[in-house]
Amino acid sequence: MLEELRISQLGVIDSSTLELGPGLTVITGETGAGKTMVVTALGLLLGGRADSGAVRTGARQARVEGLVATGSLAGFRQAVEDSGGEVEDDHVVLARNVAAQGRSRAWVGGASVPVTTLGEIAEPLVAVHGQSDQHRLLKAGAQRASLDRFGGESLAATATAYAELWAELAATERTLAEVVGSARERAREADQLRFGLGEVEAVDPLPGEDAELAAEETRLGFADTLRVAAETAREALSSEEGGPDALATTSAARQALDGVREHDATAGELADRLAELNHLLVDVAGDVASYASSLETDPARLAAVSERRAALTALTRKYGETIDEVLSWAEDGSKRLLDLEDTGGRISELEQRRDRIRGELGALASTLSAQRTEAATRLAAAVSDELTSLAMPHATVTIAVTQHETPRPETPAGPQLEVDGRWVRASSHGVDEVEFLLAANTGAEARALHKGASGGELSRVMLALEVSLAETGSVPTFVFDEVDAGVGGKAAIEVGRRLAALARGSQVLVVTHLPQVAAYADRHVVVHKSSDGSVTTSGLVTLDETERERELSRMLAGVEDSDSARAHARELLQAAAPERACLPGRRGRG
């Protein structure tokens, strides 16, 4: 339950505190005093859109705080704690700031949270209904949504499953259209891939072959130069003509030092090192000789290598920087070609999936229609009963659940489904068209609300519907913003009586201009307006019984001191007293 609402710098309200309790609380006041600012404040606490224009002129920011008693709302407590907030003594403070520059901030249990999080946590606490809801009720979508709310968890589960499957069908049909529409482009791409893969297959390159052939071509092209260099090196290492060479010179140096080894150990160490060098020179000389003998001029091999390199270069110009990249492209291209060549199979697979989903949707749509039809009978009876309590004893509401049949399509596609052997128009909400019909009097023709309901009748139908929906839900607090517009006289008394009855099981807050409704309140709050000549301020005052009588007389006659109006006000209060949800005690000013 919402126990307290603190408002500062919002619209014409400077700073006010509204103390709330169980039962029915009404808010009244002169036109322009700021009654709707209370509803605006509640909307901000519920995460509604912030309007910087609602910040009081000259103020830096507006602030709204709500003190919520958690009671047995375990889910609400858990949501607060999950957001980082704290529950103290079974109470939680929700807060919202709106800066004049437009920035908005929110808090839950002392923790700063995104505004969306505040809305998610607070939404289950309060249901707000205003005059705009009456116009919304005239729309088919709103009527279907109201029926679905009344239908309960089973209907909601079916509707959710249907919506998810509908989204899957839409995605499948989009993909199918893309595949069919791009068949020509896919065929062209497949031909290009076949040509490229054929070129690669004809050359049949090996990994790293381009680098190996480049090295071989360079070696064959300079074979004579390399052989001359090798022969020169071999002669310098080990001369076959008896000339000075490295082996002879090294051997002579080793012998000279070896001869004086006994006189100096260092000389012996140097001689040993020269012996090692001599062995190494022998090995190198042999390798150089072998390398020189292997170098032969082979014009045929050089031509073959050059031709092979030209074939490989033709591939790397088209399909990759190196042969390894060409081979990688060929591997990916083969996989892509298999996919492109299977266009027919892909289309067949998507068509089978589409038909399967459509069959499942048809079955779900049939179930959903049956559940809506059953719920429509119950909701229509409940609303009609409520209208009897709202001074419309002969009014009857019926809810028509129909489908729009269509010709059988040649190819199942688009917003059509086969349901129970009939092709009908479908959407993400099902195949049903829901329409509320009102027969205001016995024998009158039932007509759509937007055609046959007056303003006052529409207000009462709206209230009857919300009361019927309220009794199937779990929202602890209901707020009605002048939903009694267009109602007067005896009908207004019945509206007040019905709100009082609703308040026996829920906390109800009503902004009203009707004294007949205000008389049934357990708590009466008036919005007082004062002005210093330049700045207008409003404050919220909770009235005691004497003050209530004065306020009701003002609402009745436009003046507070009319004896006849005061007498009428007393009569209203006395008549309503037995039906109040909680007999109010004397309240002080807030």
Secondary structure as GFF3:
##gff-version 3
##sequence-region A 1 590
A	DSSP	beta_strand	2	10	.	.	.	ID=ss1
A	DSSP	beta_strand	13	19	.	.	.	ID=ss2
A	DSSP	beta_strand	24	29	.	.	.	ID=ss3
A	DSSP	alpha_helix	35	45	.	.	.	ID=ss4
A	DSSP	three_ten_helix	52	54	.	.	.	ID=ss5
A	DSSP	beta_strand	61	69	.	.	.	ID=ss6
A	DSSP	alpha_helix	74	82	.	.	.	ID=ss7
A	DSSP	beta_strand	91	99	.	.	.	ID=ss8
A	DSSP	beta_strand	104	108	.	.	.	ID=ss9
A	DSSP	beta_strand	111	113	.	.	.	ID=ss10
A	DSSP	alpha_helix	115	122	.	.	.	ID=ss11
A	DSSP	beta_strand	126	130	.	.	.	ID=ss12
A	DSSP	alpha_helix	131	136	.	.	.	ID=ss13
A	DSSP	alpha_helix	140	181	.	.	.	ID=ss14
A	DSSP	alpha_helix	183	203	.	.	.	ID=ss15
A	DSSP	alpha_helix	209	221	.	.	.	ID=ss16
A	DSSP	alpha_helix	223	237	.	.	.	ID=ss17
A	DSSP	alpha_helix	246	258	.	.	.	ID=ss18
A	DSSP	three_ten_helix	261	263	.	.	.	ID=ss19
A	DSSP	alpha_helix	265	294	.	.	.	ID=ss20
A	DSSP	alpha_helix	299	319	.	.	.	ID=ss21
A	DSSP	alpha_helix	323	341	.	.	.	ID=ss22
A	DSSP	alpha_helix	343	389	.	.	.	ID=ss23
A	DSSP	beta_strand	396	402	.	.	.	ID=ss24
A	DSSP	beta_strand	416	419	.	.	.	ID=ss25
A	DSSP	beta_strand	422	425	.	.	.	ID=ss26
A	DSSP	beta_strand	433	439	.	.	.	ID=ss27
A	DSSP	beta_strand	447	448	.	.	.	ID=ss28
A	DSSP	alpha_helix	449	452	.	.	.	ID=ss29
A	DSSP	alpha_helix	455	470	.	.	.	ID=ss30
A	DSSP	beta_strand	477	481	.	.	.	ID=ss31
A	DSSP	alpha_helix	489	502	.	.	.	ID=ss32
A	DSSP	beta_strand	507	511	.	.	.	ID=ss33
A	DSSP	alpha_helix	515	518	.	.	.	ID=ss34
A	DSSP	beta_strand	523	531	.	.	.	ID=ss35
A	DSSP	beta_strand	536	542	.	.	.	ID=ss36
A	DSSP	alpha_helix	545	557	.	.	.	ID=ss37
A	DSSP	alpha_helix	563	576	.	.	.	ID=ss38
A	DSSP	three_ten_helix	577	579	.	.	.	ID=ss39
###
